[in-house]
Amino acid sequence: MKKFFFLLALAAINATALAQHGAKIEFMNKDNTVDFGTVSKETDSGLRTFEFKNTGDAPLIITDVKSTCGCTVPSKPTEPIMPGKTGKIDVKYNMNPGPIRKTITVESNATNYDQGRIALKIKGEVIVKKEENLLEKKKTSPMFQ
């Protein structure tokens, strides 16, 4: 019986030693993705926010945030995010017409991601709003049929 309790205590010590300690980042967005949907350049600023929480037991430090191209500009928190607190990463897309498929790479001290690197994604489509010419005849007008 003593061996059983000894093995049980040893297993508990090992489980505690192997548990990941440190900062952990958890994003609120499903699949770490923000979907713009279908938007118009004239009506949308292109600014979106990724919110996250430090679910670890150490301060979370975002060391760098990079975009795959110059059309997407991310901004990172300047101060460490304390355990249990939330933070945000703002991403500004320049709203060029066409599909949006961009990746933002976050580098941090988070222990729940390999080397603290997390990929964030934005997707959607920017359309050009059609301008209506008031001087052009409307074909649907009963007066011109």
Legacy VTK file of the C-alpha trace (Angstrom):
# vtk DataFile Version 3.0
C-alpha trace
ASCII
DATASET POLYDATA
POINTS 145 float
0.000 0.000 0.000
2.912 2.343 0.718
4.175 1.822 -2.835
0.791 2.816 -4.253
0.725 6.104 -2.292
4.351 6.764 -3.218
3.572 6.260 -6.931
0.462 8.435 -6.636
2.463 11.245 -4.983
5.195 10.917 -7.607
2.604 11.158 -10.424
1.090 14.278 -8.841
4.514 15.924 -8.560
5.298 15.082 -12.203
1.950 16.438 -13.409
2.569 19.675 -11.534
6.113 19.985 -12.883
5.027 19.348 -16.473
2.109 21.790 -16.378
2.775 24.828 -18.531
3.353 27.894 -16.457
3.622 31.373 -17.866
1.549 33.630 -20.037
-1.214 32.134 -22.163
-3.152 33.993 -24.833
-6.732 33.202 -25.790
-8.417 35.140 -28.603
-12.153 35.844 -28.469
-12.657 35.537 -32.264
-13.626 32.142 -33.634
-10.602 30.517 -35.333
-8.620 33.744 -34.684
-10.401 35.225 -37.730
-12.285 38.468 -38.294
-14.757 38.371 -41.176
-15.388 41.774 -42.776
-18.218 40.299 -44.845
-19.082 42.300 -47.960
-18.287 45.961 -47.369
-17.956 49.156 -49.364
-14.895 51.397 -49.237
-17.160 54.434 -48.898
-19.004 53.144 -45.844
-16.332 51.191 -43.920
-13.122 52.463 -42.298
-11.373 49.075 -42.542
-10.525 49.016 -38.820
-11.091 45.759 -36.929
-10.051 44.563 -33.469
-8.826 41.203 -32.208
-9.565 40.920 -28.473
-7.678 38.461 -26.285
-7.264 37.436 -22.661
-4.173 36.358 -20.730
-5.331 33.069 -19.199
-1.892 32.240 -17.814
-0.169 33.022 -14.536
2.488 35.459 -15.822
2.395 38.782 -17.689
1.778 38.401 -21.441
4.159 40.417 -23.606
3.342 40.995 -27.273
6.788 41.545 -28.799
5.804 42.049 -32.438
2.814 42.063 -34.799
3.495 41.677 -38.530
1.293 41.728 -41.604
1.776 39.850 -44.864
1.579 43.089 -46.873
1.600 46.875 -46.556
-2.148 47.128 -47.159
-2.798 45.856 -43.612
-1.402 47.795 -40.662
-1.602 46.148 -37.209
-0.963 47.850 -33.864
0.038 46.014 -30.694
-0.303 46.747 -26.984
2.712 48.560 -25.557
2.299 47.344 -21.969
2.318 43.736 -20.675
-1.121 42.167 -20.201
-1.416 40.896 -16.633
-2.930 37.461 -15.839
-6.720 37.511 -16.144
-6.734 40.831 -18.028
-7.714 41.494 -21.644
-5.995 43.321 -24.471
-6.542 44.101 -28.129
-4.742 44.213 -31.436
-6.170 46.691 -33.939
-5.831 45.959 -37.655
-6.428 48.616 -40.333
-7.025 47.387 -43.894
-6.734 49.959 -46.714
-9.995 48.802 -48.358
-8.788 48.086 -51.899
-11.719 46.684 -53.931
-11.674 42.895 -54.200
-11.372 39.916 -51.859
-9.654 40.273 -48.480
-7.433 37.368 -47.383
-4.652 38.559 -45.073
-2.651 37.022 -42.229
-1.237 38.871 -39.237
1.473 37.121 -37.186
1.648 37.866 -33.463
4.874 37.116 -31.590
4.640 36.836 -27.815
5.810 34.983 -24.737
2.643 32.831 -24.710
3.382 29.247 -23.710
0.228 27.764 -25.253
1.443 28.392 -28.848
4.570 27.033 -30.497
7.342 29.621 -30.014
4.655 32.118 -28.930
3.583 32.736 -32.558
-0.093 33.094 -33.371
-1.619 33.611 -36.837
-4.607 35.953 -37.045
-6.670 36.261 -40.218
-8.951 38.796 -41.814
-11.257 37.936 -44.669
-14.098 39.445 -46.642
-14.722 41.426 -49.795
-14.593 45.120 -50.599
-17.002 46.206 -53.309
-17.217 49.451 -55.252
-20.470 51.231 -54.631
-22.192 52.004 -57.932
-22.852 55.659 -58.527
-26.245 56.500 -59.908
-26.305 59.067 -62.705
-29.390 61.225 -62.195
-29.212 62.603 -65.744
-29.391 59.148 -67.305
-32.831 57.966 -68.411
-34.269 55.192 -66.332
-35.577 52.335 -68.415
-38.065 51.345 -65.756
-39.844 54.681 -65.764
-43.387 54.377 -67.190
-42.998 57.788 -68.815
-40.272 56.597 -71.218
-41.804 53.273 -72.289
LINES 1 146
145 0 1 2 3 4 5 6 7 8 9 10 11 12 13 14 15 16 17 18 19 20 21 22 23 24 25 26 27 28 29 30 31 32 33 34 35 36 37 38 39 40 41 42 43 44 45 46 47 48 49 50 51 52 53 54 55 56 57 58 59 60 61 62 63 64 65 66 67 68 69 70 71 72 73 74 75 76 77 78 79 80 81 82 83 84 85 86 87 88 89 90 91 92 93 94 95 96 97 98 99 100 101 102 103 104 105 106 107 108 109 110 111 112 113 114 115 116 117 118 119 120 121 122 123 124 125 126 127 128 129 130 131 132 133 134 135 136 137 138 139 140 141 142 143 144
